Amino acid sequence: MDSTKPQSKISQLREQAELTQLELSQLVGVTETTIANWEKGRSGLEWIERLIRLCNALDCQPQDLIEYIPAAESSEPQAKPKTKTLSQLRQLLNTDRPPQSNPAKPTIQSNGLEVGE
């Protein structure tokens, strides 16, 4: 490993591009504070170094690491929520049985035995 400490060039490159921190943050999709932290080397340099090492190992550019494909062509099938039929829902809610003919005397079930009140 190299004993040198990395130093961010983001500020220099941003200024060369004539962008403010806010403009760059909006282009990148991060907060302005994140840009400031990257520029001051407070965070983000570790993942940049890892990305550089990954690209060097694979002999590629960062944009080569990902591919954008339309969602409809995605190799991962979209999980469909399981839908229940009306009768299944009624069974779950115990509303699949017709109401009792004599509502004045409800039946209580205890241990599988029906007991009238």
Steps between C-alpha positions, in 0.01 A plus 500: 500500500605856437580712806377822337175656611243568230393859443176593331514683168122536483508871589757572228307302239169660604648848464646411158150393397375837632250335733399596852477235770121527478498452122733201524293348779187527287675342201634213710187449711654566841480785749719807487647391834609171343686689228669719763602189697642336189694812412651528847580128508277440802314216333470320172865462411513139618228387261660698217829323566323161501326585174833595341657170617198307369526667160876441487454133587232456232672731249186707452351843557247567781215532250586149373404351839127542452253465218166674477220286364130578478304367796283284273810315376641441846620145557345499846130422482273750668341343805124514471309542821293194582136578450229316682162413362191638667420158647854469642469842662162405646651181643783697660247738653263218595224665301461212253217339697144628478373674816318285753125484472448581869724798588340527848684184611860517387696177489834486678763257381723353768751225427318416178162452675210733431323617812179705491454784749 
